Amino acid sequence: MKIFVKTLTKALFLLVTSISFAKAQQKNELTLIPQPSSVTWGTATFKFDKQTTLLLPKGDEHTALIKNFSEQLSGILKQQVKTNTKTSGKNFIQFSINKDLGNEAYKLQVTKQKIEISAAKPSGWFYGWQTLMQIARLNLLNGNSHQIPEVTITDEPKFAWRGLMIDVSRHFFDTAVLKRYIDQMSKYKLNVLHLHLTDNQGWRIEIKQLPKLTSVGAWRVPRTGYWSGMPAPEPGEATTYGGFYSQDDIKELVRYASTRFVDIVPEVDLPGHSLAFVASYPEVSCTKTPQQVLAGDPWNAKRTNVVCVGNDSTYTKIDQIIGELAEIFPSKYIHIGGDEVTRNYWSNCKVCQKRIQDEGLKNVDELQSYFINRVAKIVKAKGKTPIGWYETLEKGLDTGIVQMSWKDEKGAVKSSNEGHKVILTPAFLTYLDFYQGDPYLENAPFTVNRLSNSYKFNPLPEGINVKNVLGGQGSLWTEQVPNERKLQFMTWPRGLTLAENLWSAAPKPTWPIFLKKIESHLPLLTLDSTNYSAYFYDPIVFAKKGDNGDIVLTIDTEVPNIAVHYAFDDTDPDQFYPKYKGQAIAIPKGAKNIRMVSYRGDTQKSRIVKLPIAELKRRAKL
């Protein structure tokens, strides 16, 4: 009898374990980000044990890559995973070459006996490994860290350029921060880190022929708080805030990124956004007057933030800058900026006016086209491809200049049909400096780009010439991003929507389905000590005039099937407070604020959102 009970107990345990793991498999099928092109789940499992071995492919050049994989897996399993050149016959992970696959494509096959990742190039192995690690880590969250479900995945990217941009001029982030950022983005198959290295608030890259760019241009007076209205430097105040990357720093960062198949693209913003350049070398401006790098917004007549495009000596310095960038950044691209230029300096500059006359140009608008084309020629002479921010200019630009369309998709559509290669980063869908919650509660100076909105990004808008689309990116300007935790908070989880839209060729899931995927990945971000925003759980309130002229409120959420509870009595609501039921709410007389919170069951999901009634009445009148 004891034997029978023991056998039955064991059978029930195995049955429960099998059911639990089957559920985990089904969950994994829904939660991979980005979604692979093809996924076929089996019924068996591969079990890691002390004999699990990573088989090195032929050639010593891949040893470091596979060693990195071994260290990652050892960290997840909490046991040593070995590398070897020979198989023991079972329980191994094999990397093989398949020349029929594309450059970044891979095939992942998990069976009971082995795991095989095949690819034409090491980048394919890397992306196949990221998919495998997602499955393993998601299983870890479900208590199945030593098991991988049987699966066959074939996958390849939709676009070659899958990028994130960090503005390191407004606030400087050292290479350790950037390495952690690269680690996180590469896990989701994002492969371009665009560094906005120069702007009005700082010059961040060492140029050995022009040392003042970093001794002067990389530093400003220390300030904390809102970007707009930042106090001006006081007489004699020390410029102690800032920093820059030495060329050795960049070489090491590039090496590190290359092991994760991330291309680092440098940007030097010209001819506008150039106050740090002008402060370092006043002779490159039209006024030739001394300037000082500012901590805040420099847009006023006293600040010369535009270079003189009529003076040949300006191009001499630019040639020196581009030349050194080309030597230390192996990327085929160099970004030269080109947007938001205040042209009144050129209108009042005799040298610039002479340039207009000598070149047969009509006006200062065509002078900007002349400048961009001339700098692009310098970039191409160094063996690189120039990129510029899309601007509507009167005189055409060299079609060899890649256009980065940022205001909306229209610029990309126009440029792609004129023969330019294009990269899409439309502000209202991909700008990561735009706030994620109610504007009253945010310290961002711009507008909103909620998580659900960023998921709407379509890198192939109607009318675009598809063959000229390189891809897209999220762009993070850092006026209000002073530290690493805020940098992460503004990137994630919106970065997951970018990863999905730029990699996956599979049919796009509906927002509710993709939201479930995001929620399953938030614990992975936590495991990586990566900060993220949960503002997508926040209640969203709308105010309008009611039938009797009073202000009434309606409440919505980005998350379906979530309850919102509210209070007007200046107490913090929980799940026992009145629940919003979809009808307009009248504001009680005397109420000063509304406080709202979202719950899923008995679990609080959002912060408590407190908004003044006076603010809501203002919105209703607007």
C-alpha positions as CSV (number, residue, x, y, z in Angstrom):
1,M,0.0,0.0,0.0
2,K,2.8,2.4,0.9
3,I,4.5,1.7,-2.4
4,F,1.2,2.4,-4.3
5,V,0.7,5.6,-2.5
6,K,4.3,6.7,-3.1
7,T,3.9,5.8,-6.8
8,L,0.6,7.7,-7.0
9,T,2.0,10.7,-5.3
10,K,5.0,10.8,-7.6
11,A,2.7,10.4,-10.6
12,L,0.5,13.3,-9.4
13,F,3.6,15.4,-8.8
14,L,4.8,14.7,-12.3
15,L,1.4,15.5,-13.8
16,V,1.1,18.8,-11.9
17,T,4.7,19.7,-12.9
18,S,3.9,18.8,-16.6
19,I,0.8,20.9,-16.6
20,S,2.6,23.8,-14.9
21,F,5.4,23.7,-17.5
22,A,2.9,23.4,-20.4
23,K,1.3,26.6,-19.2
24,A,4.7,28.2,-19.0
25,Q,5.3,27.1,-22.6
26,Q,2.1,28.7,-23.7
27,K,3.0,31.9,-21.8
28,N,6.4,32.0,-23.5
29,E,4.7,31.7,-26.9
30,L,3.0,35.0,-26.1
31,T,5.8,36.9,-24.4
32,L,8.9,36.9,-26.6
33,I,9.9,40.5,-27.6
34,P,10.3,41.1,-30.4
35,Q,8.1,38.4,-31.8
36,P,10.0,35.9,-34.0
37,S,9.0,35.3,-37.6
38,S,8.1,31.7,-37.0
39,V,7.6,29.7,-33.7
40,T,6.7,26.1,-33.4
41,W,6.4,24.6,-29.9
42,G,6.9,20.9,-29.2
43,T,6.0,18.8,-26.2
44,A,9.4,17.7,-24.9
45,T,11.9,19.7,-22.8
46,F,15.6,20.2,-22.8
47,K,17.0,20.1,-19.2
48,F,20.2,21.8,-18.2
49,D,22.4,19.8,-15.9
50,K,26.1,19.8,-14.7
51,Q,27.1,18.2,-18.0
52,T,25.6,20.9,-20.2
53,T,28.2,22.2,-22.6
54,L,28.5,25.0,-25.2
55,L,30.2,23.7,-28.3
56,L,32.7,26.1,-29.8
57,P,32.4,26.6,-33.6
58,K,35.5,26.2,-35.7
59,G,37.8,29.2,-35.5
60,D,39.3,31.0,-32.6
61,E,37.7,34.3,-33.5
62,H,34.4,33.1,-31.9
63,T,35.8,32.0,-28.6
64,A,35.2,35.3,-26.7
65,L,31.6,35.4,-28.0
66,I,30.7,31.9,-26.8
67,K,32.5,32.4,-23.5
68,N,30.3,35.4,-22.9
69,F,27.3,33.2,-23.7
70,S,28.6,30.6,-21.2
71,E,28.9,33.3,-18.4
72,Q,25.4,34.5,-19.0
73,L,23.9,31.1,-18.8
74,S,25.9,30.2,-15.8
75,G,24.5,33.3,-14.1
76,I,21.0,32.3,-14.8
77,L,21.4,28.6,-13.8
78,K,23.6,29.3,-10.8
79,Q,25.9,26.6,-12.0
80,Q,28.9,26.5,-14.2
81,V,28.3,25.9,-17.9
82,K,31.4,24.7,-19.8
83,T,32.6,25.3,-23.3
84,N,34.2,22.6,-25.4
85,T,35.2,21.7,-28.9
86,K,33.7,18.2,-28.8
87,T,30.2,16.9,-28.0
88,S,29.6,14.2,-25.4
89,G,26.6,13.0,-27.4
90,K,23.8,14.8,-25.5
91,N,22.9,17.8,-23.5
92,F,24.9,20.5,-25.4
93,I,24.3,23.8,-27.1
94,Q,25.7,23.9,-30.6
95,F,26.5,26.8,-32.9
96,S,26.5,26.0,-36.6
97,I,26.8,27.9,-39.9
98,N,24.0,28.1,-42.4
99,K,24.9,30.3,-45.4
100,D,21.3,30.3,-46.6
101,L,20.3,32.6,-43.8
102,G,20.5,36.4,-43.9
103,N,23.1,38.5,-42.2
104,E,21.3,38.8,-38.8
105,A,18.9,35.9,-39.2
106,Y,19.0,32.7,-37.1
107,K,17.4,29.4,-36.6
108,L,16.9,28.1,-33.0
109,Q,16.1,24.5,-32.5
110,V,15.5,23.1,-29.0
111,T,15.1,19.3,-28.7
112,K,15.2,16.9,-25.7
113,Q,18.9,16.1,-26.5
114,K,20.4,19.4,-27.6
115,I,20.0,23.1,-28.5
116,E,21.3,24.3,-31.9
117,I,21.6,27.9,-33.1
118,S,22.4,28.2,-36.8
119,A,23.3,31.4,-38.6
120,A,25.3,32.7,-41.5
121,K,27.2,35.1,-39.3
122,P,28.0,35.6,-35.6
123,S,25.4,38.3,-35.3
124,G,22.8,35.7,-36.1
125,W,24.2,33.5,-33.3
126,F,24.0,36.5,-31.0
127,Y,20.3,37.2,-31.7
128,G,19.4,33.5,-31.5
129,W,21.1,33.5,-28.1
130,Q,19.0,36.5,-27.0
131,T,15.8,34.7,-27.9
132,L,17.1,31.6,-26.0
133,M,17.9,33.7,-22.9
134,Q,14.5,35.3,-23.0
135,I,12.9,31.9,-22.9
136,A,15.3,30.7,-20.1
137,R,14.8,33.9,-18.0
138,L,11.0,33.8,-18.4
139,N,11.0,30.2,-17.3
140,L,13.2,31.3,-14.3
141,L,10.4,33.6,-13.3
142,N,8.0,30.6,-13.5
143,G,10.2,28.4,-11.5
144,N,11.5,26.3,-14.4
145,S,15.1,27.7,-14.7
146,H,16.6,24.3,-15.6
147,Q,14.2,23.5,-18.4
148,I,13.7,24.9,-21.9
149,P,10.6,23.9,-23.9
150,E,11.0,22.1,-27.2
151,V,10.8,24.7,-29.9
152,T,11.9,25.6,-33.5
153,I,12.2,29.3,-34.2
154,T,13.3,30.9,-37.5
155,D,13.8,34.7,-37.4
156,E,15.3,37.7,-39.1
157,P,15.0,41.5,-38.7
158,K,12.6,43.7,-40.7
159,F,15.1,46.6,-40.7
160,A,18.8,47.0,-40.5
161,W,18.7,50.2,-38.4
162,R,17.1,49.5,-35.0
163,G,18.3,52.3,-32.9
164,L,18.2,54.4,-29.8
165,M,19.7,57.8,-29.5
166,I,21.1,59.4,-26.3
167,D,21.8,63.1,-26.1
168,V,24.9,63.2,-24.0
169,S,25.4,67.0,-24.5
170,R,22.7,68.3,-22.2
171,H,23.8,65.9,-19.5
172,F,27.0,63.8,-19.6
173,F,26.8,60.0,-19.1
174,D,30.0,58.2,-18.6
175,T,31.0,55.0,-20.5
176,A,29.9,52.7,-17.6
177,V,26.3,54.1,-18.0
178,L,26.5,53.7,-21.8
179,K,27.7,50.1,-21.4
180,R,24.8,49.2,-19.2
181,Y,22.5,50.8,-21.7
182,I,24.0,48.8,-24.6
183,D,23.6,45.6,-22.5
184,Q,19.9,46.3,-22.2
185,M,19.1,47.4,-25.7
186,S,21.0,44.4,-27.2
187,K,18.9,42.0,-25.3
188,Y,15.9,43.2,-27.4
189,K,17.9,43.1,-30.7
190,L,18.3,46.9,-31.0
191,N,21.6,47.4,-32.8
192,V,22.4,51.1,-33.2
193,L,23.4,53.6,-30.5
194,H,23.3,57.1,-31.9
195,L,25.3,59.5,-29.7
196,H,24.3,63.1,-29.9
197,L,27.8,64.3,-28.9
198,T,27.6,68.1,-29.3
199,D,25.0,70.8,-28.7
200,N,24.6,74.2,-27.1
201,Q,25.2,72.8,-23.6
202,G,28.3,70.7,-24.1
203,W,30.9,69.2,-26.4
204,R,31.6,65.6,-25.4
205,I,34.2,64.1,-27.7
206,E,38.0,64.7,-27.6
207,I,39.4,66.2,-30.8
208,K,43.1,66.3,-30.4
209,Q,43.7,69.0,-33.0
210,L,41.2,71.3,-31.3
211,P,41.8,70.9,-27.5
212,K,39.6,73.8,-26.4
213,L,36.5,71.8,-27.5
214,T,36.9,69.8,-24.4
215,S,38.9,72.1,-22.1
216,V,36.2,74.8,-22.6
217,G,33.2,73.4,-24.4
218,A,32.7,70.3,-22.2
219,W,32.0,72.3,-19.0
220,R,29.4,74.6,-17.7
221,V,28.2,76.0,-14.3
222,P,26.4,73.5,-12.2
223,R,22.6,73.8,-12.1
224,T,19.8,71.6,-11.0
225,G,16.1,71.7,-11.8
226,Y,13.8,72.7,-14.7
227,W,15.6,73.4,-18.0
228,S,13.5,76.4,-18.9
229,G,14.5,79.6,-17.0
230,M,17.7,78.1,-15.6
231,P,19.7,80.8,-13.8
232,A,22.5,82.4,-15.9
233,P,26.1,82.0,-14.8
234,E,27.3,84.4,-12.1
235,P,30.4,86.5,-12.6
236,G,33.4,84.4,-11.9
237,E,31.4,81.2,-11.3
238,A,33.4,78.0,-12.0
239,T,32.4,75.7,-14.8
240,T,32.6,72.4,-13.0
241,Y,29.7,70.4,-14.5
242,G,30.2,68.3,-17.5
243,G,32.7,65.8,-18.9
244,F,33.8,64.3,-22.2
245,Y,34.9,61.0,-23.8
246,S,38.6,60.7,-24.6
247,Q,39.4,58.9,-27.8
248,D,40.6,55.9,-25.8
249,D,37.2,55.9,-24.0
250,I,35.4,55.8,-27.3
251,K,37.6,53.0,-28.7
252,E,36.9,50.9,-25.6
253,L,33.1,51.7,-25.8
254,V,33.1,50.7,-29.5
255,R,34.9,47.5,-28.7
256,Y,32.4,46.7,-26.0
257,A,29.4,47.5,-28.2
258,S,30.8,45.4,-31.0
259,T,30.7,42.3,-28.8
260,R,26.9,42.9,-28.6
261,F,26.6,43.8,-32.3
262,V,25.7,47.4,-31.5
263,D,27.0,50.0,-34.0
264,I,27.8,53.4,-32.3
265,V,27.0,56.3,-34.6
266,P,28.5,59.7,-33.7
267,E,26.8,63.0,-34.2
268,V,28.3,66.5,-34.3
269,D,25.4,68.9,-34.6
270,L,26.1,71.7,-37.2
271,P,25.6,74.5,-38.2
272,G,23.1,75.4,-35.4
273,H,23.1,73.9,-31.9
274,S,26.8,74.9,-31.8
275,L,27.2,77.2,-28.7
276,A,29.7,74.8,-27.1
277,F,31.7,74.9,-30.4
278,V,31.5,78.7,-30.5
279,A,32.4,79.1,-26.8
280,S,35.5,77.1,-27.5
281,Y,36.5,78.9,-30.7
282,P,34.6,82.2,-31.0
283,E,36.2,82.8,-34.5
284,V,33.9,80.1,-36.0
285,S,30.9,82.3,-35.4
286,C,29.6,85.3,-37.4
287,T,30.0,87.7,-34.4
288,K,33.4,86.5,-33.2
289,T,32.3,87.5,-29.7
290,P,33.2,85.4,-26.6
291,Q,30.4,83.0,-25.5
292,Q,29.8,80.8,-22.5
293,V,28.3,77.3,-22.4
294,L,25.0,77.5,-20.7
295,A,23.1,75.1,-18.5
296,G,19.6,76.0,-19.9
297,D,18.0,77.2,-23.0
298,P,20.2,79.5,-25.1
299,W,17.6,80.8,-27.6
300,N,18.0,84.5,-27.4
301,A,19.8,87.2,-29.5
302,K,22.8,87.4,-27.2
303,R,23.8,83.8,-27.7
304,T,25.6,83.0,-30.9
305,N,24.9,79.3,-31.4
306,V,25.4,79.1,-35.1
307,V,28.7,78.8,-37.0
308,C,29.7,81.2,-39.8
309,V,29.1,79.2,-43.0
310,G,30.8,81.8,-45.2
311,N,34.2,81.5,-43.7
312,D,36.5,78.8,-45.1
313,S,38.3,78.5,-41.8
314,T,35.1,77.1,-40.3
315,Y,35.3,74.2,-42.8
316,T,38.9,73.7,-41.9
317,K,38.0,73.0,-38.3
318,I,35.0,70.8,-39.3
319,D,37.4,68.8,-41.5
320,Q,39.6,68.2,-38.6
321,I,36.7,67.1,-36.4
322,I,35.2,64.8,-39.0
323,G,38.6,63.3,-39.7
324,E,39.2,62.3,-36.1
325,L,35.7,61.0,-35.7
326,A,36.2,58.8,-38.8
327,E,39.3,57.3,-37.3
328,I,37.9,56.4,-33.9
329,F,34.3,55.3,-34.9
330,P,34.3,52.3,-37.2
331,S,30.6,52.9,-38.1
332,K,30.0,53.7,-41.8
333,Y,27.9,56.7,-40.7
334,I,28.6,60.1,-39.3
335,H,25.6,62.3,-38.3
336,I,26.1,66.0,-39.0
337,G,22.9,67.5,-37.5
338,G,21.5,70.3,-39.6
339,D,18.2,71.2,-37.9
340,E,16.7,74.2,-36.2
341,V,19.2,76.8,-37.5
342,T,18.7,80.5,-36.6
343,R,19.7,82.1,-39.9
344,N,19.5,85.7,-38.9
345,Y,23.2,85.6,-38.0
346,W,24.0,84.9,-41.7
347,S,21.7,87.7,-42.8
348,N,23.8,90.2,-40.9
349,C,27.2,88.7,-41.7
350,K,29.1,90.2,-44.6
351,V,31.2,87.0,-45.1
352,C,28.0,84.9,-45.4
353,Q,26.4,87.3,-47.7
354,K,29.5,87.2,-49.9
355,R,29.3,83.4,-49.9
356,I,25.7,83.7,-51.1
357,Q,26.8,86.0,-54.0
358,D,29.9,83.9,-54.9
359,E,27.9,80.6,-55.0
360,G,25.0,82.0,-56.9
361,L,22.6,81.4,-54.1
362,K,19.3,83.2,-53.6
363,N,19.1,83.6,-49.8
364,V,20.2,82.3,-46.4
365,D,17.9,79.2,-46.8
366,E,19.9,78.1,-49.8
367,L,23.1,78.9,-47.8
368,Q,22.1,76.2,-45.3
369,S,21.8,73.7,-48.1
370,Y,25.2,74.7,-49.4
371,F,26.7,74.2,-45.9
372,I,25.1,70.8,-45.4
373,N,26.2,69.6,-48.9
374,R,29.8,70.9,-48.3
375,V,30.1,69.2,-44.9
376,A,28.6,66.0,-46.4
377,K,31.3,66.1,-49.0
378,I,33.9,66.2,-46.2
379,V,32.2,63.2,-44.5
380,K,32.2,61.2,-47.8
381,A,35.9,62.1,-48.4
382,K,36.7,60.3,-45.1
383,G,34.9,57.1,-46.4
384,K,31.8,57.6,-44.4
385,T,28.1,58.2,-45.2
386,P,26.6,61.4,-43.9
387,I,23.3,61.6,-42.0
388,G,21.3,64.7,-41.3
389,W,18.1,65.7,-39.4
390,Y,15.4,66.3,-42.0
391,E,14.6,69.9,-42.7
392,T,12.6,71.6,-45.4
393,L,15.2,73.4,-47.4
394,E,14.8,75.5,-50.6
395,K,17.8,74.1,-52.4
396,G,18.1,70.3,-52.7
397,L,20.5,68.2,-50.8
398,D,22.9,65.6,-52.0
399,T,21.0,62.3,-52.3
400,G,24.0,60.6,-50.6
401,I,22.9,62.2,-47.3
402,V,20.7,59.9,-45.2
403,Q,17.7,61.8,-44.0
404,M,16.6,61.2,-40.4
405,S,13.0,62.2,-40.3
406,W,12.0,63.6,-36.9
407,K,9.1,66.0,-37.1
408,D,6.7,63.4,-38.6
409,E,6.6,60.7,-41.2
410,K,6.1,63.2,-44.1
411,G,9.7,64.1,-44.4
412,A,10.7,60.4,-44.7
413,V,8.1,59.9,-47.4
414,K,9.2,62.9,-49.4
415,S,13.0,62.1,-49.0
416,S,12.6,58.4,-49.8
417,N,10.9,59.2,-53.1
418,E,13.6,61.7,-54.0
419,G,16.3,59.0,-53.7
420,H,17.5,59.5,-50.1
421,K,17.9,56.7,-47.7
422,V,15.8,57.5,-44.6
423,I,15.6,56.6,-40.9
424,L,12.3,57.3,-39.1
425,T,12.1,58.8,-35.6
426,P,8.8,60.8,-35.7
427,A,8.7,62.8,-32.6
428,F,5.1,62.2,-31.5
429,L,5.6,58.4,-31.7
430,T,9.3,57.8,-30.9
431,Y,10.7,60.7,-28.9
432,L,11.6,59.3,-25.5
433,D,12.0,62.7,-23.8
434,F,8.2,63.3,-24.2
435,Y,6.4,62.6,-20.9
436,Q,4.5,59.4,-20.2
437,G,1.9,60.5,-17.7
438,D,-0.3,63.5,-17.0
439,P,1.5,66.7,-17.9
440,Y,0.7,68.3,-14.6
441,L,2.8,65.7,-12.8
442,E,5.7,65.6,-15.3
443,N,8.8,67.8,-15.5
444,A,9.2,67.5,-19.2
445,P,9.1,70.7,-21.3
446,F,7.4,69.2,-24.3
447,T,4.4,66.9,-24.8
448,V,3.2,63.4,-24.3
449,N,4.1,60.1,-25.9
450,R,2.4,57.4,-23.9
451,L,3.4,53.7,-24.1
452,S,0.3,52.7,-26.1
453,N,1.0,55.6,-28.5
454,S,4.6,54.6,-29.1
455,Y,3.3,51.1,-30.1
456,K,1.5,52.8,-33.0
457,F,4.8,53.7,-34.7
458,N,4.8,52.4,-38.2
459,P,8.3,52.6,-39.9
460,L,6.6,52.1,-43.3
461,P,4.0,54.8,-43.5
462,E,1.8,55.1,-46.6
463,G,3.5,56.4,-49.7
464,I,7.1,55.7,-48.6
465,N,9.6,54.2,-50.9
466,V,10.2,51.0,-49.0
467,K,13.6,50.2,-50.6
468,N,15.0,53.4,-49.2
469,V,14.0,52.8,-45.6
470,L,17.0,51.8,-43.4
471,G,14.8,51.6,-40.2
472,G,14.0,53.7,-37.3
473,Q,14.9,54.7,-33.7
474,G,13.8,56.2,-30.4
475,S,15.4,59.5,-29.6
476,L,16.1,60.6,-26.0
477,W,16.9,64.2,-25.6
478,T,18.1,64.8,-22.1
479,E,17.2,68.4,-21.0
480,Q,15.2,66.9,-18.1
481,V,17.2,63.6,-17.8
482,P,20.1,64.3,-15.4
483,N,21.0,60.8,-14.3
484,E,21.1,57.1,-15.3
485,R,17.9,56.0,-13.5
486,K,15.9,58.7,-15.3
487,L,17.6,57.7,-18.6
488,Q,16.4,54.1,-18.1
489,F,13.0,55.3,-16.9
490,M,12.4,57.3,-20.0
491,T,13.6,54.4,-22.3
492,W,11.8,51.4,-20.8
493,P,9.3,50.0,-21.5
494,R,8.8,52.2,-24.5
495,G,12.0,50.7,-25.9
496,L,10.2,47.4,-26.1
497,T,7.7,48.8,-28.5
498,L,10.5,50.1,-30.7
499,A,12.2,46.7,-30.6
500,E,8.9,45.0,-31.7
501,N,8.2,47.5,-34.5
502,L,11.8,47.6,-35.9
503,W,12.7,43.9,-35.7
504,S,9.6,41.8,-36.1
505,A,8.3,40.8,-39.5
506,A,5.5,38.7,-37.9
507,P,1.9,40.1,-37.8
508,K,1.7,42.9,-35.3
509,P,-0.2,41.8,-32.1
510,T,-3.0,43.9,-30.9
511,W,-2.2,46.4,-28.1
512,P,-3.9,44.3,-25.4
513,I,-1.8,41.2,-26.4
514,F,1.4,43.2,-26.6
515,L,0.7,44.8,-23.3
516,K,0.6,41.4,-21.7
517,K,4.0,40.7,-23.2
518,I,5.4,44.0,-21.8
519,E,4.0,43.1,-18.3
520,S,5.8,39.7,-18.4
521,H,9.1,41.5,-19.2
522,L,9.0,44.1,-16.5
523,P,10.4,41.6,-13.9
524,L,13.3,40.9,-16.3
525,L,14.1,44.6,-16.3
526,T,14.0,44.5,-12.5
527,L,16.4,41.5,-12.4
528,D,18.7,43.6,-14.6
529,S,18.5,46.6,-12.1
530,T,17.0,48.6,-15.0
531,N,14.6,51.3,-14.0
532,Y,11.3,51.6,-16.0
533,S,8.1,53.6,-16.0
534,A,4.8,52.2,-14.8
535,Y,2.9,55.3,-15.7
536,F,1.0,53.4,-18.3
537,Y,-1.1,52.1,-15.4
538,D,-2.1,55.7,-14.4
539,P,-5.7,56.8,-14.7
540,I,-6.1,59.4,-17.4
541,V,-8.7,62.1,-16.7
542,F,-10.6,64.3,-19.2
543,A,-12.5,67.4,-18.3
544,K,-15.3,69.0,-20.4
545,K,-18.3,71.2,-19.9
546,G,-21.5,69.4,-19.0
547,D,-25.0,70.1,-20.2
548,N,-25.7,72.5,-17.4
549,G,-22.4,74.4,-17.9
550,D,-20.6,72.7,-15.0
551,I,-17.3,70.8,-15.5
552,V,-17.6,67.0,-15.6
553,L,-14.9,64.4,-15.7
554,T,-14.3,61.1,-17.5
555,I,-11.5,58.6,-16.8
556,D,-9.7,56.2,-19.1
557,T,-6.6,54.0,-18.9
558,E,-4.1,52.6,-21.4
559,V,-4.6,49.2,-19.8
560,P,-7.8,47.3,-20.5
561,N,-9.7,45.5,-17.7
562,I,-8.3,47.6,-14.9
563,A,-10.3,49.3,-12.2
564,V,-9.9,53.0,-11.3
565,H,-10.9,54.2,-7.8
566,Y,-11.2,57.9,-7.0
567,A,-11.7,60.4,-4.2
568,F,-12.6,64.1,-4.0
569,D,-12.1,64.5,-0.3
570,D,-8.3,64.8,-0.3
571,T,-7.8,61.3,1.0
572,D,-5.7,58.7,-0.8
573,P,-8.1,56.1,-2.5
574,D,-7.6,52.4,-2.5
575,Q,-9.7,49.5,-3.9
576,F,-12.4,50.2,-1.3
577,Y,-13.1,53.7,-2.6
578,P,-15.7,54.5,-5.3
579,K,-15.0,52.7,-8.6
580,Y,-15.2,54.6,-11.9
581,K,-18.0,53.0,-13.9
582,G,-17.7,54.8,-17.3
583,Q,-20.1,57.6,-16.8
584,A,-19.2,61.3,-16.5
585,I,-18.6,62.4,-12.9
586,A,-19.8,65.7,-11.5
587,I,-17.3,67.6,-9.3
588,P,-18.7,68.0,-5.8
589,K,-19.0,71.6,-4.5
590,G,-15.9,72.6,-2.6
591,A,-13.6,69.9,-4.0
592,K,-10.1,71.1,-4.5
593,N,-8.5,67.9,-6.0
594,I,-9.3,64.6,-7.5
595,R,-7.1,61.6,-6.5
596,M,-7.2,58.4,-8.6
597,V,-5.5,55.0,-8.5
598,S,-5.8,51.9,-10.6
599,Y,-6.1,48.4,-9.3
600,R,-6.1,44.9,-10.7
601,G,-8.0,42.8,-8.2
602,D,-6.5,43.8,-4.8
603,T,-3.1,44.8,-6.3
604,Q,-2.4,48.5,-6.7
605,K,-0.9,49.1,-10.2
606,S,-0.6,52.9,-10.5
607,R,0.7,55.6,-8.4
608,I,-2.0,57.9,-6.8
609,V,-2.6,60.6,-9.4
610,K,-3.6,63.9,-7.7
611,L,-4.8,66.7,-9.9
612,P,-6.2,70.1,-8.8
613,I,-9.8,70.8,-9.9
614,A,-8.6,74.3,-11.0
615,E,-6.3,72.7,-13.5
616,L,-9.0,70.5,-14.9
617,K,-11.4,73.5,-15.2
618,R,-8.6,75.3,-17.1
619,R,-8.3,72.3,-19.5
620,A,-12.1,72.2,-20.0
621,K,-12.2,75.9,-21.0
622,L,-9.3,75.4,-23.4
